[in-house]
Amino acid sequence: MLKRLLSRLGFFFLLLITICAYNAATQTQNAATSSPTPSRATDKQNDELQKQIEQIASAAKGRVGVAAEVLETGEAVALNLHEHFPMQSVYKLPIGMAVLAQVDSGKLTLDQMVRVEKSDFVRIGQRSPIRDKNPKGVELSLRELLRYAVSESDGTASDVLLRFVGINAVSKYLNELGINELIVANSEKEIGQDWETQYRNWASPAGALQLLRSLHERRGLSETSQQLLYKFMIETPTFPTRLKGLLPKTAVVAHKTGSSGTSNGVTAATNDIGIVTLPNGHHLAIVVFVSDSPVDLATREKVIAQIAKAIWDSTTRSGQ
């Protein structure tokens, strides 16, 4: 009797195992014949975007660095992520952030007045609306100096701010944020005196992206200081044909440009970095550096605009 019972139980266990195995095989077959999973589709889309960026970048005939990330999701794409590029006026953004960190700590105030002397002016050929409007010098608030430096990309304003905080303080601030691929080493005056100096004031796309992420996440800055910088970056009139060039007119772009001169037919830096608000409310940080390029300004700026548009299109299609 016991032997017969055990035999029946064995049969039922065998039947149960057979049914489970069949179900598992069926599920595997269905998965294999279904449409690609979201992760595979995303990988394919990223591969296509990567190839598109590389193709666009080839028109610069120089070095191009790109980093882009949807800050809320981590979706990212990059080109020459850790290569060094001269920042030129992009470096005014970390200087401005370091100044505002000292405002937040009470060492400086936005309303304090600062005398800008003729001796502070950067040379003719370097951008300085302060110098052009006030050839004998002028007294401005720290807030106005920040606006001139970040929004108007004024070299004189940047140097006065840098003198206030000191290069070492800017470096310390960046180190505290964990940003080690972005170097501020010289004043605008010094950069304007020697062609090679601009290469010592460099950022990698990764470092610039870290800077934008820190700004967005308010690391090392109060909300008031962050919003002031955003305001200046959104209002900037400089080079709207770069990151903003092919984006929808309604897109909100907080950005900082940078440009060098040309020597022996080669332009060292044509740059734009910024944070773009996407239609779904997420934020897309984009860095595009174009360096050592022999092509004309229109082509260099078109490279930046087309890369930004390709990233925007890919991101908005995926719903990020």
C-alpha positions, 0 to 999 in steps of 0.5 A: 500500500505504502509502495503504491502511494509513493509511486503515485506521489512520484508520478505527480511530482514528475508531472508538475516538473514537466509542466513547469519546464514547458511553461519556462520554455514557452516564456523564453521562446515568446521573449526571443520572438518579441520586439526588442526590450527597452534597454536594447532599443536605448542602446541602439538609439545611443549607438546611432546618436554616437555615430551622428555626433562623430559624423557632425564633428568631422566637419570641424577638421580639428578636435571636438569634445562632447558630453551630454546627460539628462541630469534626472535619469543619467542617460548620456552620450560623449565624444573625447570625454577626458581630452583637454580643451581650452575653455576661453570664456567658459571659465568665467562660469566656475569663477562666477560660482566661486564668487557666489560661494563667498557671497553665500558664506558672507565674505562678499556681498552682491551690493558692495561697490567695486572700482574698476580702473583703466589698469584693470582693462583687458587689451583691445581684441578681448571682449570687454563692454565695461572697457568700451563703455567706460574708457576712464573706469567705473564703479560697479556693484559686485552683482553687475560685475557678475552679470558682465562676466557671465552674461556679457562674457566681459574679460575685465569683469572676470579679472576683477572678480578673480582678483577678489577671490583669488585663483587658489580659492577657485581651485579649492572650490572646484576640488571641494565639488570633486571637479578635477578635470577643469583648471583655472590657472590664469587671468584673462589678461595673461591669456590675452598675452600669450597664445599657449596660456589658453591651453593651461586653462582647460576643461575636459567634457567630463569636467565641464559636465560635472560643473553643470551638474553641480550648478543644477544640484546646487552643490556649493551654492545656495538656491538664490545664487544658483537662480542668479547664475541661471538668470545671467546664463539664460539672458546672455546675448553671446553666440545664440547660433551655437547650442541654441542655434537649431533648438526650438525657439521656446527652449530655455537654454542657460549657457556660457560660451567661449571663443579664442582668436585665430593663429596661422589659420587655426582657431583654438576654441569655439565652445558652448556649455549649458543646461537645456530644459526639456519639454517634460521638465527634465534638464539636459546638460550639454558640453561642446568644445571645438578646438584647433580647427582650420574651418571658418566660424560659421562651420564651427558654430554649425557643428555645435548647433547640429550636435545640440540638435541631434542630442535634443532630438534623440532625447525628446524621442526617447521621452527622457 
